């Protein structure tokens, strides 16, 4: 009933925050985030293969494919043909890519009823809402690390009633979280 609904709403809110932290977290932000996200960590590592941003071309229908081609060309031969590579893009890039595909190949839309999986050069595309504008990451996801001490939301969450207003309740809790990666030379970062 009501308690299940509250837990689901809290999980959705926490998921949005964790998605943001995963990519854009910054301990030097004001106010500081809990941890540094992948974008900050990748930018700071000299071994990561950087593909420079070219204006707003990653979000434009006419140029998104060319920008993704630059990322593909930068993949090191050591991982170029791994089956588990993934291309992580944000929703604006995904929208531009879909528009480019349908514009260039109208039959795609018609033959798939508008529902087709996103791939680029046989690499599955993962749409990551927390990824910043004009950013993309191409790598084996097993090279990206996520750590937390959170086992179950219920173990770290507590509901308390406001002593001054019996109709007001608060949910409180805490957990630690962090992100990192293993081998920077096997990650292509469009930044």
N, C-alpha and C positions, 0 to 999 in steps of 0.2 A: 503494500500500500504506500502510504505517505513516506515512511522511512526509506523504502527502496527508491522512491522517486528522488528524495533528497540526496541519497548516495549517488545516484546516476548523474544528477545535476553537478554535484561536487566533482565527480570524476571527469566530466566534460570540461569543467573549468580548469582543473589541474592539468588535464591533457593539453589544453591550449597553452598554458604557461610553460609546460615542459617542452612542447614543440618549439616555442619561441626560444627558450633557453638552449635547446639543442643546437640551434644554428646561430642565434644572435646574442646570446648571453654575454655580458661584459662586466667584470668586477670593477672596472674603472668608470662605468656609467654613473650618472647621477640621477636617482639613487643607484647604488651598485646592485647588480644582479647576484644571485647565489653563486654563480660560477661563470667561467668563460665558455662560450659556445664554439662550435666547430669553425665558424667563419673567422673568428679572431685567432684561434689556434692555427688554422691552415695558413693564414696570412703571415703569421710570425715565423713559420718554418721554411727555411731556405731550400729544403729538399722537395717541397711540394711543387708540382708543375703548374705554374701560373699561366693562364690565358687572359690577357688584358681585356678589360671591358672596352667596348667600342661604342660609346654613347648609350643610346637606348635601343640598340639594334636587337638585343635579346628578347625584347618585348614587342617587336614589330613583325607583323605578318610577312612583309617583303624581305626581311633580313634574318629572321630567327634561324632558318636552316643553315645559312652561311656561318653564323656564329657557332652553331652546334658542330658544324664540319670542322671548325678550328679546334674545338675540344677533342673531337675524334682523332684528328691528325696528331694531337699532342700525346695521345695514349702511348705509354712506353711498350715496346714489343714484349716485355716480360709478362704483361697482363692483357695485351690487346685482344686475345681471343678466348679469354676466360668466360665460361658460361654464366658466372654469377656477377658480372659487372652490372652496375646500375647507374643511370643518369638521373640525378636529383635536380629538379627544377621547381620554381615556385608557380603558383596558379596563373600569374600574368604571362609567364613564358609558355605554360601549357596551353593557354587560350590562343596565343599567337601561333604556336606550332600546329594546333588543330585547324585554325583558319588557313594557314599556309598549305597544309595537307589537303584540305577540302578544295581550296582554290586551284591547286595544281592537279588534283585528281578527284574531280567531282563524283566519280563512280564510287569512291571510298564511302562517301556519305550514303549514297543510295543503296549500295550493296550491303551495308552494315547497319542500316536503319539509324545512322548517326552514332552508333555505339561501337567504337573500335578501340582496341588496346593501344596505348601509346608506346611506340618503340622508335629507336633511331639507330640505324645500321645494325639491327638485330640486338640492340641493347635495350632492355626494358626501361621505361621512364617511370620514375616515382615522383608524384606531385607532393611537394613538402610545403605546406602553408607557412611554416616558420622560417623558411629560407628567405633571406633578404632580397630586395629588388636588384635585378641585374646580377644575380649570383647563380651559379650552378656548380655541382660537384659530380665528378664521374670517377667511380672507384668500385672496388669489391666491398660491399657493406661490412664484411667480416673484418675489414681493416679499420673500422670505426668502433670506438669503445664507448660504453655507457655504464656508469656505475651508480648505485644507490643503496641506501640502507633500508629502503622501504620494502617491506614484505607484503603487507596488506594494509589498505587504507584504514580498515577498522581498527587495527592495532595502534595506529598513530593519530587517530582522530578522536575528539571528545566533544560532546554536545553539552553546553552549559546554558542555564537560564539566567537572564538578566535579573538581578535581585530587585531592581527598581521598576521593571516592567515585565510582568509574568507572561506576556504574550511575545516577548522578544527572546530568541534563542541564538546562540553562537556556536559555530563549529570551529574548533581550533585543532591544530596539528602541526607537525614539522617532519622534515626528512632531509637528508643530505643527498646531493646529486653531483655528478661530474661527467665530463665528456673528454675524449682524447682519440688518438689514432695511432696505429702502429708504424707503418712505413710510408712516410710522406712522398717518397719518390714513385709511389704507385697510386697517387691521387692527382687528378687533374682538377684544378680549381679555377673557375671563371670568375674573376673578381675585378 
